[in-house]
Amino acid sequence: MKKFLFSLVLNLFVGISLAAAQPRIVEKKPNTTQPATLAQVSFKAKYEGGMFGYSEKETGTMKFDGNNYRLVFFGKDGKELFGIPYDAIQVIYPQSKSVQSTGGKVMERLPLPGAGIAGVFMKNKTRYMIINFDDPDVNAKGAVNFKFDSQEMLSSAIQTLGNKAEMQQRGDAFYRPKKAPVTDL
């Protein structure tokens, strides 16, 4: 009786183990996340660098130029600094960095016991939109960085630019797939 009970439990355990170890078909779930709201025609951003010929950081306005199919950045004086054609954009993605705030830096250097520890934990999150592009004018690749104040504005700017440039979405980013080379047989 003990042997029968032991073999029954052993067979049951082995059977369950084999059934659980079978490969499963991966189901593609539809993207249930709601797309960000589309950005306005123009919005504030801070240029952080990356465009050839423009090394100064500057706060200004970005605008979607639908007539010329490009993204344009205007300086604080309202003059156009540069534009990036939608066809030249290869990848658009968000990036966040946690940096110590100015108040945290001051607190860290106070000559009070424990103030340095409090200053370490005072951080701000900065949000960037990074655009990788192929510049057709100089036949060079570049990456432009823009700083945004809010996550909502960043998400909507990336969503709108990705849609206007007719790019494919992958997670939070948009990319332009490479064109397959044509081979003659």
C-alpha positions in Angstrom: 0.0 0.0 0.0 2.9 2.4 0.8 4.6 1.6 -2.5 1.3 2.3 -4.4 0.7 5.5 -2.6 4.4 6.6 -3.1 4.3 5.8 -6.8 0.9 7.6 -7.2 2.3 10.8 -5.6 5.6 10.5 -7.6 3.7 10.1 -10.9 1.4 12.9 -10.0 4.3 15.2 -9.2 6.2 14.2 -12.4 3.1 14.7 -14.6 2.4 18.2 -13.2 6.1 19.1 -13.6 6.1 18.0 -17.2 2.9 19.9 -18.0 4.1 23.1 -16.4 7.5 22.9 -18.2 6.0 23.1 -21.7 6.8 26.1 -23.9 4.0 28.6 -24.2 3.0 30.7 -27.1 3.7 34.3 -26.5 0.6 36.4 -27.0 1.0 39.9 -28.2 -1.1 42.1 -26.1 -2.5 45.2 -27.7 -1.0 48.5 -26.5 -3.5 49.5 -23.8 -1.6 52.7 -22.7 -3.3 55.8 -23.8 -1.3 58.0 -26.1 -0.3 61.3 -24.8 -2.3 64.3 -25.9 -1.0 66.0 -29.0 1.1 69.0 -28.4 0.1 72.5 -29.4 1.6 74.0 -32.6 4.2 75.8 -30.5 5.5 75.3 -27.0 8.4 76.4 -24.7 11.5 74.3 -24.5 15.2 74.9 -23.7 17.8 74.0 -26.3 20.6 72.2 -24.6 23.0 71.5 -27.5 23.7 69.2 -30.4 22.9 71.2 -33.5 25.9 72.1 -35.7 26.8 75.8 -35.3 24.7 76.4 -32.2 26.7 75.7 -29.0 24.9 78.1 -26.7 22.0 76.9 -24.5 18.9 78.9 -25.0 15.3 79.0 -23.9 12.9 79.5 -26.7 9.9 78.1 -28.6 9.6 75.0 -30.7 7.1 74.9 -33.5 5.7 72.3 -35.8 5.9 73.7 -39.3 3.4 71.7 -41.2 3.8 73.6 -44.5 7.5 72.8 -44.7 7.4 69.4 -42.9 10.0 70.4 -40.2 10.4 71.1 -36.5 11.6 74.7 -36.0 13.3 76.2 -32.9 12.9 79.9 -32.3 15.2 81.8 -29.8 13.9 84.1 -27.1 14.0 87.0 -29.5 11.5 85.2 -31.8 14.0 84.6 -34.6 14.3 81.2 -36.1 17.6 79.5 -35.0 17.3 76.2 -36.9 14.9 73.7 -38.3 15.0 69.9 -38.6 13.1 68.3 -41.5 10.8 65.5 -40.5 12.4 63.2 -43.0 15.9 63.7 -41.5 14.7 62.6 -38.0 15.8 59.0 -37.2 15.0 58.5 -33.5 13.1 60.6 -30.9 13.1 59.5 -27.3 12.7 60.9 -23.7 15.4 60.8 -21.1 15.2 61.8 -17.4 18.0 62.7 -15.0 17.8 63.2 -11.3 20.1 66.1 -10.3 20.7 67.8 -7.0 18.8 71.0 -6.6 20.5 74.3 -5.9 19.0 74.3 -2.4 20.4 70.8 -1.9 23.9 72.0 -2.8 23.7 74.9 -0.4 22.4 72.6 2.4 25.2 70.1 1.7 27.8 72.8 2.4 26.3 74.2 5.6 28.6 73.8 8.6 25.8 72.2 10.6 25.8 68.5 11.7 23.5 66.5 9.5 22.9 69.3 7.0 25.1 67.6 4.4 22.9 64.4 4.5 19.7 66.5 4.0 21.2 68.2 1.0 22.0 64.9 -0.7 18.3 64.0 -0.8 17.1 67.2 -2.3 16.9 66.3 -6.0 15.0 67.6 -9.0 14.1 65.5 -12.1 15.0 67.0 -15.4 13.3 65.8 -18.6 14.9 65.8 -22.1 13.7 65.1 -25.6 16.5 63.7 -27.7 16.3 63.8 -31.4 18.8 61.8 -33.5 18.9 63.0 -37.1 20.8 62.8 -40.4 21.6 66.3 -41.5 21.2 66.3 -45.3 23.0 69.7 -45.7 26.4 68.6 -44.3 25.9 64.8 -44.6 26.5 64.2 -40.9 24.5 62.7 -38.1 23.7 64.6 -34.9 21.6 64.5 -31.7 19.8 67.5 -30.4 18.6 67.8 -26.8 15.7 69.9 -25.6 14.8 70.3 -21.9 11.1 70.4 -20.8 9.6 71.4 -17.5 6.8 68.8 -17.3 6.5 65.1 -18.2 3.1 65.8 -19.9 4.6 68.4 -22.2 7.6 66.1 -23.0 5.3 63.1 -23.8 2.9 65.1 -25.9 5.8 66.7 -27.9 7.3 63.3 -28.6 4.0 61.8 -29.6 3.1 64.7 -31.9 6.5 64.8 -33.5 6.5 61.1 -34.0 3.1 61.2 -35.7 3.9 64.2 -37.9 7.2 62.6 -39.0 5.3 59.3 -39.7 7.6 57.2 -37.5 7.0 53.9 -35.7 6.6 53.8 -32.0 8.6 51.5 -29.7 7.7 52.1 -26.0 8.1 55.8 -25.3 10.3 56.4 -28.3 9.7 56.8 -32.1 12.1 55.6 -34.8 12.3 55.4 -38.6 13.0 51.9 -39.8 15.8 51.4 -42.2 14.8 50.8 -45.8 15.7 47.4 -47.0 18.3 47.5 -49.9 16.9 46.3 -53.2 18.9 43.4 -54.6 18.8 42.4 -58.2 18.6 38.7 -58.9 
